[in-house]
Amino acid sequence: MNSVSPHPVPVRGYLAVFATLLTLTLVTVAVASLNLSESTTVLVAVSIATIKASLVAVFFMHLRGEKPMVFWPLGLTAVLFAALFAFLLWTEGDHLFGTKFSDAFGSAPKAAPVEGGH
């Protein structure tokens, strides 16, 4: 029979990526425990999450050695995600700046309570 040699797996590289992901997770927790402003904390946490997602995609999803044609759907997905997220922020963003909504029937006169009524 023909014995097929297994494909060599770069375990050292995977362990290095795992250590980097673990370190970045600890950095995220450390940044969250600092007394930074909320926007700064979110910006740093999202930046770290983007780096971590890139590491996972490049090494664990094997995008490092893929053909360029694979990146077109990936780029389209990223653009559509950004567009949908921007639309969400545009439609719901007025809550962030203090817009208060009143009752839909707030302009209607309120009925006086009935005294001794059932």
PyMOL CGO cylinders between C-alpha atoms (Angstrom):
from pymol import cmd
from pymol.cgo import CYLINDER

trace = [
    CYLINDER, 0.00, 0.00, 0.00, 0.90, 3.57, -0.45, 0.3, 1, 1, 1, 1, 1, 1,
    CYLINDER, 0.90, 3.57, -0.45, 1.54, 5.32, 2.83, 0.3, 1, 1, 1, 1, 1, 1,
    CYLINDER, 1.54, 5.32, 2.83, 0.74, 9.00, 2.77, 0.3, 1, 1, 1, 1, 1, 1,
    CYLINDER, 0.74, 9.00, 2.77, 2.80, 11.19, 5.01, 0.3, 1, 1, 1, 1, 1, 1,
    CYLINDER, 2.80, 11.19, 5.01, 0.72, 13.64, 7.02, 0.3, 1, 1, 1, 1, 1, 1,
    CYLINDER, 0.72, 13.64, 7.02, 0.87, 17.30, 6.26, 0.3, 1, 1, 1, 1, 1, 1,
    CYLINDER, 0.87, 17.30, 6.26, 3.24, 19.01, 8.72, 0.3, 1, 1, 1, 1, 1, 1,
    CYLINDER, 3.24, 19.01, 8.72, 1.37, 21.19, 11.17, 0.3, 1, 1, 1, 1, 1, 1,
    CYLINDER, 1.37, 21.19, 11.17, 3.22, 24.26, 12.46, 0.3, 1, 1, 1, 1, 1, 1,
    CYLINDER, 3.22, 24.26, 12.46, 2.34, 23.74, 16.14, 0.3, 1, 1, 1, 1, 1, 1,
    CYLINDER, 2.34, 23.74, 16.14, 4.87, 26.33, 17.31, 0.3, 1, 1, 1, 1, 1, 1,
    CYLINDER, 4.87, 26.33, 17.31, 3.18, 29.00, 15.17, 0.3, 1, 1, 1, 1, 1, 1,
    CYLINDER, 3.18, 29.00, 15.17, -0.27, 28.08, 16.50, 0.3, 1, 1, 1, 1, 1, 1,
    CYLINDER, -0.27, 28.08, 16.50, 1.01, 28.24, 20.06, 0.3, 1, 1, 1, 1, 1, 1,
    CYLINDER, 1.01, 28.24, 20.06, 2.53, 31.66, 19.40, 0.3, 1, 1, 1, 1, 1, 1,
    CYLINDER, 2.53, 31.66, 19.40, -0.79, 32.93, 18.01, 0.3, 1, 1, 1, 1, 1, 1,
    CYLINDER, -0.79, 32.93, 18.01, -2.61, 31.43, 21.00, 0.3, 1, 1, 1, 1, 1, 1,
    CYLINDER, -2.61, 31.43, 21.00, -0.21, 33.17, 23.39, 0.3, 1, 1, 1, 1, 1, 1,
    CYLINDER, -0.21, 33.17, 23.39, -0.73, 36.45, 21.55, 0.3, 1, 1, 1, 1, 1, 1,
    CYLINDER, -0.73, 36.45, 21.55, -4.52, 36.07, 21.73, 0.3, 1, 1, 1, 1, 1, 1,
    CYLINDER, -4.52, 36.07, 21.73, -4.32, 35.30, 25.43, 0.3, 1, 1, 1, 1, 1, 1,
    CYLINDER, -4.32, 35.30, 25.43, -2.08, 38.30, 26.04, 0.3, 1, 1, 1, 1, 1, 1,
    CYLINDER, -2.08, 38.30, 26.04, -4.40, 40.60, 24.10, 0.3, 1, 1, 1, 1, 1, 1,
    CYLINDER, -4.40, 40.60, 24.10, -7.35, 39.28, 26.12, 0.3, 1, 1, 1, 1, 1, 1,
    CYLINDER, -7.35, 39.28, 26.12, -5.53, 40.13, 29.34, 0.3, 1, 1, 1, 1, 1, 1,
    CYLINDER, -5.53, 40.13, 29.34, -4.70, 43.59, 27.94, 0.3, 1, 1, 1, 1, 1, 1,
    CYLINDER, -4.70, 43.59, 27.94, -8.39, 44.12, 27.17, 0.3, 1, 1, 1, 1, 1, 1,
    CYLINDER, -8.39, 44.12, 27.17, -9.35, 43.20, 30.72, 0.3, 1, 1, 1, 1, 1, 1,
    CYLINDER, -9.35, 43.20, 30.72, -6.63, 45.48, 32.10, 0.3, 1, 1, 1, 1, 1, 1,
    CYLINDER, -6.63, 45.48, 32.10, -7.79, 48.41, 29.96, 0.3, 1, 1, 1, 1, 1, 1,
    CYLINDER, -7.79, 48.41, 29.96, -11.38, 47.86, 31.09, 0.3, 1, 1, 1, 1, 1, 1,
    CYLINDER, -11.38, 47.86, 31.09, -10.30, 48.08, 34.72, 0.3, 1, 1, 1, 1, 1, 1,
    CYLINDER, -10.30, 48.08, 34.72, -8.52, 51.42, 34.20, 0.3, 1, 1, 1, 1, 1, 1,
    CYLINDER, -8.52, 51.42, 34.20, -10.38, 54.63, 34.91, 0.3, 1, 1, 1, 1, 1, 1,
    CYLINDER, -10.38, 54.63, 34.91, -10.42, 55.80, 31.30, 0.3, 1, 1, 1, 1, 1, 1,
    CYLINDER, -10.42, 55.80, 31.30, -13.34, 57.55, 29.67, 0.3, 1, 1, 1, 1, 1, 1,
    CYLINDER, -13.34, 57.55, 29.67, -15.97, 55.26, 28.24, 0.3, 1, 1, 1, 1, 1, 1,
    CYLINDER, -15.97, 55.26, 28.24, -15.25, 56.21, 24.63, 0.3, 1, 1, 1, 1, 1, 1,
    CYLINDER, -15.25, 56.21, 24.63, -11.51, 55.62, 25.05, 0.3, 1, 1, 1, 1, 1, 1,
    CYLINDER, -11.51, 55.62, 25.05, -12.10, 52.25, 26.68, 0.3, 1, 1, 1, 1, 1, 1,
    CYLINDER, -12.10, 52.25, 26.68, -14.45, 51.18, 23.88, 0.3, 1, 1, 1, 1, 1, 1,
    CYLINDER, -14.45, 51.18, 23.88, -12.04, 52.42, 21.19, 0.3, 1, 1, 1, 1, 1, 1,
    CYLINDER, -12.04, 52.42, 21.19, -9.12, 50.48, 22.69, 0.3, 1, 1, 1, 1, 1, 1,
    CYLINDER, -9.12, 50.48, 22.69, -11.23, 47.35, 23.23, 0.3, 1, 1, 1, 1, 1, 1,
    CYLINDER, -11.23, 47.35, 23.23, -12.56, 47.40, 19.65, 0.3, 1, 1, 1, 1, 1, 1,
    CYLINDER, -12.56, 47.40, 19.65, -9.04, 47.93, 18.31, 0.3, 1, 1, 1, 1, 1, 1,
    CYLINDER, -9.04, 47.93, 18.31, -7.74, 44.95, 20.27, 0.3, 1, 1, 1, 1, 1, 1,
    CYLINDER, -7.74, 44.95, 20.27, -10.73, 42.86, 19.15, 0.3, 1, 1, 1, 1, 1, 1,
    CYLINDER, -10.73, 42.86, 19.15, -9.98, 43.76, 15.53, 0.3, 1, 1, 1, 1, 1, 1,
    CYLINDER, -9.98, 43.76, 15.53, -6.38, 42.63, 15.92, 0.3, 1, 1, 1, 1, 1, 1,
    CYLINDER, -6.38, 42.63, 15.92, -7.51, 39.39, 17.55, 0.3, 1, 1, 1, 1, 1, 1,
    CYLINDER, -7.51, 39.39, 17.55, -10.07, 38.72, 14.80, 0.3, 1, 1, 1, 1, 1, 1,
    CYLINDER, -10.07, 38.72, 14.80, -7.39, 39.33, 12.18, 0.3, 1, 1, 1, 1, 1, 1,
    CYLINDER, -7.39, 39.33, 12.18, -5.06, 36.86, 13.86, 0.3, 1, 1, 1, 1, 1, 1,
    CYLINDER, -5.06, 36.86, 13.86, -7.76, 34.21, 14.00, 0.3, 1, 1, 1, 1, 1, 1,
    CYLINDER, -7.76, 34.21, 14.00, -8.71, 34.76, 10.35, 0.3, 1, 1, 1, 1, 1, 1,
    CYLINDER, -8.71, 34.76, 10.35, -5.13, 34.75, 9.06, 0.3, 1, 1, 1, 1, 1, 1,
    CYLINDER, -5.13, 34.75, 9.06, -3.78, 31.80, 11.00, 0.3, 1, 1, 1, 1, 1, 1,
    CYLINDER, -3.78, 31.80, 11.00, -6.63, 29.56, 12.15, 0.3, 1, 1, 1, 1, 1, 1,
    CYLINDER, -6.63, 29.56, 12.15, -8.82, 30.07, 9.07, 0.3, 1, 1, 1, 1, 1, 1,
    CYLINDER, -8.82, 30.07, 9.07, -5.73, 29.70, 6.85, 0.3, 1, 1, 1, 1, 1, 1,
    CYLINDER, -5.73, 29.70, 6.85, -6.29, 32.93, 4.92, 0.3, 1, 1, 1, 1, 1, 1,
    CYLINDER, -6.29, 32.93, 4.92, -2.57, 33.56, 4.85, 0.3, 1, 1, 1, 1, 1, 1,
    CYLINDER, -2.57, 33.56, 4.85, -1.99, 31.25, 1.89, 0.3, 1, 1, 1, 1, 1, 1,
    CYLINDER, -1.99, 31.25, 1.89, -5.28, 31.77, 0.06, 0.3, 1, 1, 1, 1, 1, 1,
    CYLINDER, -5.28, 31.77, 0.06, -5.69, 33.08, -3.43, 0.3, 1, 1, 1, 1, 1, 1,
    CYLINDER, -5.69, 33.08, -3.43, -6.62, 36.76, -3.84, 0.3, 1, 1, 1, 1, 1, 1,
    CYLINDER, -6.62, 36.76, -3.84, -10.08, 35.79, -5.15, 0.3, 1, 1, 1, 1, 1, 1,
    CYLINDER, -10.08, 35.79, -5.15, -11.06, 34.69, -1.64, 0.3, 1, 1, 1, 1, 1, 1,
    CYLINDER, -11.06, 34.69, -1.64, -10.56, 38.22, -0.34, 0.3, 1, 1, 1, 1, 1, 1,
    CYLINDER, -10.56, 38.22, -0.34, -13.23, 39.77, -2.60, 0.3, 1, 1, 1, 1, 1, 1,
    CYLINDER, -13.23, 39.77, -2.60, -16.18, 38.15, -0.77, 0.3, 1, 1, 1, 1, 1, 1,
    CYLINDER, -16.18, 38.15, -0.77, -14.44, 38.81, 2.53, 0.3, 1, 1, 1, 1, 1, 1,
    CYLINDER, -14.44, 38.81, 2.53, -14.03, 42.48, 1.64, 0.3, 1, 1, 1, 1, 1, 1,
    CYLINDER, -14.03, 42.48, 1.64, -17.64, 42.70, 0.45, 0.3, 1, 1, 1, 1, 1, 1,
    CYLINDER, -17.64, 42.70, 0.45, -18.78, 41.21, 3.75, 0.3, 1, 1, 1, 1, 1, 1,
    CYLINDER, -18.78, 41.21, 3.75, -16.74, 43.76, 5.69, 0.3, 1, 1, 1, 1, 1, 1,
    CYLINDER, -16.74, 43.76, 5.69, -18.14, 46.66, 3.62, 0.3, 1, 1, 1, 1, 1, 1,
    CYLINDER, -18.14, 46.66, 3.62, -21.73, 45.48, 4.04, 0.3, 1, 1, 1, 1, 1, 1,
    CYLINDER, -21.73, 45.48, 4.04, -21.19, 44.96, 7.77, 0.3, 1, 1, 1, 1, 1, 1,
    CYLINDER, -21.19, 44.96, 7.77, -19.81, 48.49, 8.10, 0.3, 1, 1, 1, 1, 1, 1,
    CYLINDER, -19.81, 48.49, 8.10, -22.72, 49.90, 6.07, 0.3, 1, 1, 1, 1, 1, 1,
    CYLINDER, -22.72, 49.90, 6.07, -25.32, 48.09, 8.19, 0.3, 1, 1, 1, 1, 1, 1,
    CYLINDER, -25.32, 48.09, 8.19, -23.60, 49.14, 11.39, 0.3, 1, 1, 1, 1, 1, 1,
    CYLINDER, -23.60, 49.14, 11.39, -23.44, 52.76, 10.19, 0.3, 1, 1, 1, 1, 1, 1,
    CYLINDER, -23.44, 52.76, 10.19, -27.16, 52.61, 9.32, 0.3, 1, 1, 1, 1, 1, 1,
    CYLINDER, -27.16, 52.61, 9.32, -27.90, 51.27, 12.80, 0.3, 1, 1, 1, 1, 1, 1,
    CYLINDER, -27.90, 51.27, 12.80, -25.92, 54.08, 14.42, 0.3, 1, 1, 1, 1, 1, 1,
    CYLINDER, -25.92, 54.08, 14.42, -27.59, 56.64, 12.18, 0.3, 1, 1, 1, 1, 1, 1,
    CYLINDER, -27.59, 56.64, 12.18, -31.10, 55.47, 13.05, 0.3, 1, 1, 1, 1, 1, 1,
    CYLINDER, -31.10, 55.47, 13.05, -30.52, 54.87, 16.75, 0.3, 1, 1, 1, 1, 1, 1,
    CYLINDER, -30.52, 54.87, 16.75, -27.83, 57.47, 17.36, 0.3, 1, 1, 1, 1, 1, 1,
    CYLINDER, -27.83, 57.47, 17.36, -30.24, 60.19, 18.41, 0.3, 1, 1, 1, 1, 1, 1,
    CYLINDER, -30.24, 60.19, 18.41, -30.64, 58.37, 21.72, 0.3, 1, 1, 1, 1, 1, 1,
    CYLINDER, -30.64, 58.37, 21.72, -26.94, 58.91, 22.36, 0.3, 1, 1, 1, 1, 1, 1,
    CYLINDER, -26.94, 58.91, 22.36, -27.23, 62.69, 22.20, 0.3, 1, 1, 1, 1, 1, 1,
    CYLINDER, -27.23, 62.69, 22.20, -30.07, 63.16, 24.64, 0.3, 1, 1, 1, 1, 1, 1,
    CYLINDER, -30.07, 63.16, 24.64, -33.15, 63.11, 22.44, 0.3, 1, 1, 1, 1, 1, 1,
    CYLINDER, -33.15, 63.11, 22.44, -36.08, 62.27, 24.64, 0.3, 1, 1, 1, 1, 1, 1,
    CYLINDER, -36.08, 62.27, 24.64, -39.23, 60.74, 23.21, 0.3, 1, 1, 1, 1, 1, 1,
    CYLINDER, -39.23, 60.74, 23.21, -42.56, 61.53, 24.80, 0.3, 1, 1, 1, 1, 1, 1,
    CYLINDER, -42.56, 61.53, 24.80, -45.67, 59.44, 24.88, 0.3, 1, 1, 1, 1, 1, 1,
    CYLINDER, -45.67, 59.44, 24.88, -47.28, 59.02, 21.46, 0.3, 1, 1, 1, 1, 1, 1,
    CYLINDER, -47.28, 59.02, 21.46, -50.50, 60.40, 22.92, 0.3, 1, 1, 1, 1, 1, 1,
    CYLINDER, -50.50, 60.40, 22.92, -48.79, 63.10, 24.98, 0.3, 1, 1, 1, 1, 1, 1,
    CYLINDER, -48.79, 63.10, 24.98, -50.57, 65.90, 23.15, 0.3, 1, 1, 1, 1, 1, 1,
    CYLINDER, -50.57, 65.90, 23.15, -54.05, 64.57, 23.97, 0.3, 1, 1, 1, 1, 1, 1,
    CYLINDER, -54.05, 64.57, 23.97, -55.67, 66.11, 27.05, 0.3, 1, 1, 1, 1, 1, 1,
    CYLINDER, -55.67, 66.11, 27.05, -55.68, 63.83, 30.03, 0.3, 1, 1, 1, 1, 1, 1,
    CYLINDER, -55.68, 63.83, 30.03, -59.03, 62.83, 31.44, 0.3, 1, 1, 1, 1, 1, 1,
    CYLINDER, -59.03, 62.83, 31.44, -59.75, 64.00, 34.95, 0.3, 1, 1, 1, 1, 1, 1,
    CYLINDER, -59.75, 64.00, 34.95, -60.08, 61.19, 37.49, 0.3, 1, 1, 1, 1, 1, 1,
    CYLINDER, -60.08, 61.19, 37.49, -63.64, 60.39, 38.42, 0.3, 1, 1, 1, 1, 1, 1,
    CYLINDER, -63.64, 60.39, 38.42, -64.40, 60.95, 42.11, 0.3, 1, 1, 1, 1, 1, 1,
    CYLINDER, -64.40, 60.95, 42.11, -65.85, 57.94, 43.89, 0.3, 1, 1, 1, 1, 1, 1,
    CYLINDER, -65.85, 57.94, 43.89, -66.38, 56.09, 40.63, 0.3, 1, 1, 1, 1, 1, 1,
    CYLINDER, -66.38, 56.09, 40.63, -65.97, 52.40, 40.08, 0.3, 1, 1, 1, 1, 1, 1,
]
cmd.load_cgo(trace, "trace")
